[in-house]
């Protein structure tokens, strides 16, 4: 079995078109410490190849909330995946942005379950950037987003300004 970078699941080279079946497989997916992915039931265990991330975040819902410590903006960012899993960004479900060291092209992710992430699709990432605020993190001015009182950096403001020129 294989999951391509767009979140499409394949069995023996053919896409699995039944969403219910994919959701069933996803419910028994695990990731080992060495980075390998496995489908694991009480009686069987099979390795699965994942090109990028096993899920794709396809929708973002923004709302005001009563979370935070009084200093942070009181907002929650909730994501829906291609398999209709719902997760709110917080300390247990962090957003991380991998920046290509050469091009600085962002590859954003959110943790769905321990060891399992969803790649945030481009449209949803643009929504995140639109909600971005600047904060000082370790002496660097960072653009990022707040959710449930946690700040998630996207990129350095200076690097973004340089790229925009």
Residue pairs with C-beta under 8 A, 6 or more apart in sequence:
1 9
1 10
1 11
1 25
1 39
1 46
1 48
1 49
2 9
2 10
2 48
2 49
2 50
2 51
3 9
3 10
3 48
3 49
3 50
3 51
3 54
4 10
4 51
5 51
5 52
5 119
6 56
7 53
7 54
7 55
7 56
7 82
7 119
8 15
9 15
9 16
9 22
9 25
10 16
16 22
16 25
19 83
22 83
23 83
23 84
25 39
25 48
26 54
26 55
26 83
26 85
28 39
28 40
28 41
29 37
29 38
29 39
29 40
29 48
29 54
29 116
30 37
30 38
30 39
30 40
30 115
31 37
31 38
31 114
31 115
31 116
32 38
32 115
36 47
37 47
37 48
37 49
37 50
37 54
38 45
38 46
38 47
38 48
39 45
39 46
39 48
52 107
52 119
53 109
53 116
53 117
53 118
53 119
54 116
54 117
54 118
55 81
55 82
55 83
55 85
55 112
55 116
55 117
55 118
55 119
56 81
56 82
56 118
56 119
56 120
56 121
57 79
57 80
57 81
57 110
57 118
57 119
57 120
57 121
57 124
58 80
58 81
58 82
58 121
58 124
59 79
59 80
59 124
60 77
60 78
60 79
60 124
60 127
60 128
61 77
61 78
61 79
61 80
62 75
62 76
62 77
62 78
62 127
62 131
63 75
63 76
63 78
64 74
64 75
64 76
65 74
65 75
65 76
65 148
66 74
67 74
67 76
67 90
67 148
67 149
68 74
68 146
68 148
68 149
69 149
72 146
72 149
72 150
72 151
73 133
73 146
75 131
75 146
75 147
76 88
76 89
76 90
76 147
76 148
77 88
77 89
77 95
77 128
77 131
77 145
77 147
78 86
78 87
78 88
78 89
79 86
79 87
79 88
79 89
79 110
79 118
79 120
79 124
80 86
81 87
81 112
81 118
82 118
85 112
85 118
87 93
87 110
87 111
87 112
87 118
88 147
88 148
89 95
89 110
89 145
89 147
89 148
89 150
89 152
90 147
90 148
90 149
90 150
91 148
91 150
92 111
93 110
93 111
93 112
94 110
94 111
94 150
94 152
95 108
95 109
95 110
95 120
95 128
95 145
95 147
95 152
96 108
96 109
96 110
96 111
96 152
97 106
97 107
97 108
97 109
97 152
97 153
97 154
97 155
98 106
98 107
98 108
98 109
99 105
99 106
99 107
99 155
100 106
100 107
104 155
104 159
104 163
106 125
106 154
106 155
107 119
108 119
108 120
108 125
108 128
108 154
109 117
109 118
109 119
109 120
110 117
110 118
110 120
111 117
112 118
120 128
128 145
128 154
129 143
129 154
131 145
132 143
132 144
132 145
132 154
133 143
133 144
133 145
133 146
134 141
134 142
134 143
134 144
134 157
135 141
135 142
135 144
135 151
135 153
136 142
137 144
137 151
137 153
140 156
141 156
141 157
141 158
142 153
142 154
142 155
142 156
142 157
143 153
143 154
143 155
143 156
143 157
143 160
144 151
144 152
144 153
144 154
145 151
145 152
145 154
146 152
